[in-house]
Amino acid sequence: MFKHTKALMVATIIFSCMFLCCGEDEVSHEYKFVLAWGSEGTEDGQFQNPHGIAIDSQNNIYVADVENYRIQVFDSEGNLLRSWGSQGVKDGEFQGPNDVAIDSADNVYVVDTFSNRIQVFDSEGNFLRSWGSEGSGDGEFDRPFGIAIDSSDRVIVADRYNHRIQVFDSDGNFILAFGAEGEGDGEFNHPIAVATDPSDNIYVVEYINCRVQKFTSDGTFISSWGELGSEEGQLRYPQGIALTSDDYVLVADTNNNRVQQFDTDGNFFIEFGVMGTGDGEFDHPQGIAIDSDGYVYVVDTSNNRVQKFIYE
């Protein structure tokens, strides 16, 4: 009897430990809200319909403040460092700065959507160069939207209304283009955001087809995932994408008011966010960026703010 009771007690303790460990593991593996900054307005640190976001080598945060026609730069705690830009078509002026990317020298590339060009600045906001004009030829754009830079400083642009991806060197010289309008593999319907992994594979978010497509660096189709819907792995008009240091893909599932995480083969992993205005809630999230410490920054567009998270 004593041996039986002792064995039962040991089994109970082991089971309890396993349960507690699993519980702690589940709790620890989630995206946790850290802080947020921004509100609607035109003053320093305020936003009007922000979209894109990028992070430099010092973990400074660059936000495309679309309807204020400027780029705002913050430290990782949300303190404003500087800003530049105004409405117009001259060098350093913008007509819809929808996305931003940073190269290895911390130069800043801005998609100036309605001017159909890419503008390049140093990290202080001094204009360096630009390229692009309206059209459908090589190096021309029809309302470009998303931008990313790979490990070789090639510039990848989502040429939205031409339904293609264009790739340039850092001086704006055309390298290649791929894609055409459609729903098949390698075809696009409003490509709106792009990202690259350490192997320079290219990930493209499609706004209308509600999916992510993955390509090699030369534009060869690899795989795709996603469809219209609100279940796990489904997307509703997504508009942002970023990759973690351990090769997970974060997608801003904009009209589902959440962020979904996948592996690089498109297998669903986790999601966070619901509709709302509270901490960790979203109203049409769009841009996503990840700093060198693993913090995730999400542009909460219709709430006119940036939210910061950590996975732990």
C-alpha positions in Angstrom: 0.0 0.0 0.0 2.8 2.4 1.0 4.7 1.7 -2.3 1.6 2.2 -4.3 0.9 5.6 -2.6 4.5 6.7 -3.0 4.5 5.8 -6.7 1.2 7.7 -7.1 2.7 10.8 -5.4 5.8 10.7 -7.6 3.7 10.4 -10.7 1.5 13.3 -9.6 4.6 15.5 -9.0 6.0 14.6 -12.4 2.8 15.3 -14.2 2.4 18.6 -12.3 5.9 19.7 -13.3 5.3 18.8 -16.9 2.1 20.8 -16.9 3.7 23.8 -15.3 6.7 23.6 -17.6 4.4 23.5 -20.6 2.3 26.3 -19.3 5.4 28.5 -18.8 6.6 27.5 -22.3 3.3 28.5 -23.9 3.2 31.8 -22.0 6.9 32.7 -22.8 6.4 32.0 -26.5 4.3 35.0 -27.6 4.7 38.5 -28.9 4.5 40.9 -26.0 3.7 44.6 -26.3 6.6 46.9 -25.3 5.6 50.4 -26.1 3.9 52.7 -28.7 4.3 56.2 -29.9 2.5 58.6 -32.2 -0.9 60.1 -32.7 -2.8 61.8 -35.5 -1.5 65.2 -36.5 1.2 67.2 -38.3 3.5 68.0 -35.4 6.8 66.3 -34.7 6.2 62.7 -33.8 2.7 62.7 -35.1 1.5 60.9 -38.2 -1.0 61.2 -41.0 -1.5 57.7 -42.5 2.0 56.2 -41.9 2.9 53.2 -44.0 6.5 51.9 -44.4 9.2 51.5 -41.8 12.9 50.6 -41.8 15.7 50.3 -39.3 19.4 51.4 -39.7 22.5 49.9 -38.2 22.1 51.9 -35.0 18.5 50.7 -34.5 17.0 54.0 -35.4 13.5 53.8 -36.9 12.5 55.5 -40.2 8.8 55.9 -40.8 7.2 56.9 -44.1 4.6 59.5 -42.9 2.6 59.4 -46.1 0.1 62.3 -45.9 2.6 64.5 -44.1 4.9 64.0 -47.0 7.9 63.3 -44.9 10.2 60.7 -43.3 10.5 60.8 -39.6 13.4 59.2 -37.7 13.1 57.9 -34.1 15.4 56.1 -31.7 14.3 52.7 -30.5 12.3 54.2 -27.6 10.2 56.4 -29.9 12.1 59.7 -29.4 12.1 61.9 -32.5 15.6 62.4 -33.9 14.9 64.2 -37.1 12.6 64.5 -40.1 12.7 65.7 -43.7 10.4 66.2 -46.7 7.5 68.2 -47.8 4.8 68.0 -50.6 6.1 68.5 -54.1 8.0 67.0 -57.0 11.5 68.5 -56.5 14.5 66.6 -55.1 13.7 65.8 -51.5 10.0 66.5 -51.9 7.4 63.7 -52.0 4.0 62.8 -53.5 3.1 59.8 -51.4 6.2 58.4 -49.7 4.8 54.9 -49.0 7.8 52.8 -48.1 11.4 53.1 -47.0 14.5 50.9 -46.9 18.1 51.2 -45.7 21.3 49.9 -47.4 24.5 48.7 -45.8 25.8 52.3 -45.6 22.7 53.5 -43.9 21.5 55.4 -47.0 17.7 55.7 -47.1 15.7 54.7 -50.1 12.1 56.1 -50.3 9.4 55.0 -52.7 7.8 58.3 -53.9 4.7 56.6 -55.2 2.8 59.3 -57.1 6.0 60.8 -58.5 6.9 57.3 -59.8 10.4 57.4 -58.6 12.8 56.2 -55.9 14.7 58.9 -54.0 17.9 58.2 -52.0 19.1 60.2 -49.0 21.9 59.8 -46.5 20.9 59.0 -42.9 20.6 62.7 -42.1 18.1 63.3 -44.9 20.4 64.9 -47.4 19.3 64.2 -51.0 21.7 62.0 -53.0 20.0 60.8 -56.2 16.7 59.6 -57.7 15.5 57.5 -60.6 12.3 56.5 -62.3 9.4 58.0 -64.2 5.9 57.0 -65.2 5.7 54.1 -67.7 5.9 50.4 -68.2 9.4 50.1 -69.6 12.6 49.0 -67.7 13.2 51.4 -64.9 9.8 53.0 -65.2 7.0 52.7 -62.7 3.3 52.8 -62.3 2.7 53.8 -58.7 5.5 51.8 -57.0 4.7 50.9 -53.4 7.1 48.5 -51.5 10.9 48.5 -51.4 13.6 46.2 -49.9 17.4 46.0 -50.2 19.2 42.7 -50.2 22.7 41.7 -48.9 24.4 43.0 -52.1 22.6 46.3 -51.8 20.3 45.5 -54.8 17.1 47.5 -54.6 13.9 45.5 -55.0 10.8 47.5 -55.9 7.1 46.4 -56.0 5.9 48.2 -59.1 2.3 47.9 -58.1 0.2 48.9 -61.0 2.6 47.3 -63.5 2.1 44.1 -61.5 5.8 43.3 -61.4 9.0 43.4 -59.4 11.9 45.5 -60.6 15.5 45.1 -59.3 18.2 47.8 -59.5 21.7 48.4 -58.3 22.1 51.0 -55.6 22.7 53.7 -58.2 19.4 53.0 -59.9 20.7 51.0 -62.9 18.1 48.4 -64.0 19.1 44.8 -63.5 16.0 42.7 -64.1 12.2 42.6 -63.8 9.8 39.7 -63.3 6.0 39.2 -63.1 2.9 40.0 -65.0 -0.8 40.6 -64.1 -2.5 37.4 -63.1 -3.2 34.8 -60.4 -0.7 32.0 -61.4 2.7 31.2 -60.0 5.0 34.2 -60.6 2.1 36.5 -61.6 0.9 39.3 -59.5 -2.2 41.3 -58.7 -1.0 44.5 -57.0 2.3 43.5 -55.4 2.5 45.9 -52.5 5.4 44.8 -50.2 8.7 43.0 -50.5 11.4 41.6 -48.3 14.5 39.5 -48.7 16.2 36.7 -46.6 19.9 36.1 -46.0 20.1 34.0 -49.2 18.6 37.0 -51.1 15.4 35.1 -51.9 12.6 37.7 -52.5 9.2 37.6 -50.8 6.4 39.5 -52.3 3.1 40.4 -50.7 0.1 40.6 -53.1 -2.7 42.9 -52.0 -5.5 41.6 -54.2 -4.4 37.9 -54.5 -4.0 37.9 -50.7 -0.9 35.7 -50.7 2.9 35.7 -50.3 5.1 34.5 -53.2 8.8 33.5 -52.8 11.4 33.8 -55.5 15.1 33.3 -56.0 17.2 36.4 -56.3 16.8 36.2 -60.1 13.0 36.1 -60.0 12.5 32.3 -60.3 9.4 31.2 -58.6 9.8 29.0 -55.5 6.5 28.8 -53.6 3.5 30.7 -52.4 1.0 30.6 -49.6 -2.1 32.4 -48.5 -5.6 33.0 -49.7 -8.5 35.4 -48.9 -9.9 34.7 -45.5 -9.6 35.2 -41.7 -8.5 31.8 -40.5 -4.9 30.9 -39.6 -2.7 31.2 -42.7 -5.3 33.1 -44.6 -4.9 36.8 -45.4 -7.2 39.8 -46.0 -5.5 42.4 -48.1 -2.0 42.2 -46.5 0.3 45.2 -46.9 3.6 44.5 -45.0 6.3 41.9 -44.6 9.6 41.4 -42.7 11.9 38.5 -41.9 13.3 37.7 -38.4 16.9 36.8 -37.8 15.9 33.1 -37.5 14.1 33.1 -40.9 10.5 33.5 -39.9 8.3 35.6 -42.1 6.0 38.2 -40.4 3.1 39.5 -42.5 0.9 42.5 -41.8 -2.5 41.0 -42.3 -4.0 44.4 -42.7 -7.7 44.0 -42.9 -7.7 41.2 -40.3 -5.9 43.6 -38.0 -3.2 41.2 -37.0 0.3 40.1 -37.8 0.9 36.4 -38.8 4.2 34.6 -38.5 5.2 31.8 -40.9 8.3 29.8 -41.6 9.9 30.4 -45.0 7.9 27.6 -46.6 4.7 29.3 -45.6 3.7 27.1 -42.6 1.7 29.1 -40.1 3.4 29.6 -36.7 1.7 32.2 -34.6 -0.4 35.4 -34.8 -0.9 38.5 -32.7 -3.3 41.5 -32.7 -7.0 42.2 -32.9 -9.0 45.3 -34.0 -8.8 48.1 -31.5 -6.9 51.1 -30.1 -5.4 49.5 -27.0 -1.8 48.2 -26.5 -1.2 45.4 -28.9 -4.4 46.1 -30.9 -4.4 47.3 -34.5 -6.4 49.4 -36.9 -5.0 48.3 -40.4 -1.4 47.6 -39.6 0.9 47.9 -42.6 4.7 48.3 -42.3 6.8 45.9 -40.3 10.5 46.0 -39.4 12.8 44.1 -37.0 15.8 45.6 -35.3 19.1 43.8 -34.4 17.9 43.0 -30.9 14.8 41.2 -32.2 12.3 43.9 -31.4 9.4 44.0 -33.9 8.0 47.4 -35.0 4.5 47.6 -36.6 3.1 50.6 -38.2 -0.5 50.8 -36.9 -1.7 52.9 -39.8 -5.2 54.0 -39.0 -4.2 54.5 -35.3 -1.4 56.8 -36.5 1.2 55.2 -34.3 4.1 52.7 -34.2 3.9 49.7 -31.8 6.9 47.8 -30.6 6.9 44.1 -29.6 9.2 41.4 -28.4 8.9 37.7 -28.8 9.7 35.8 -25.6 
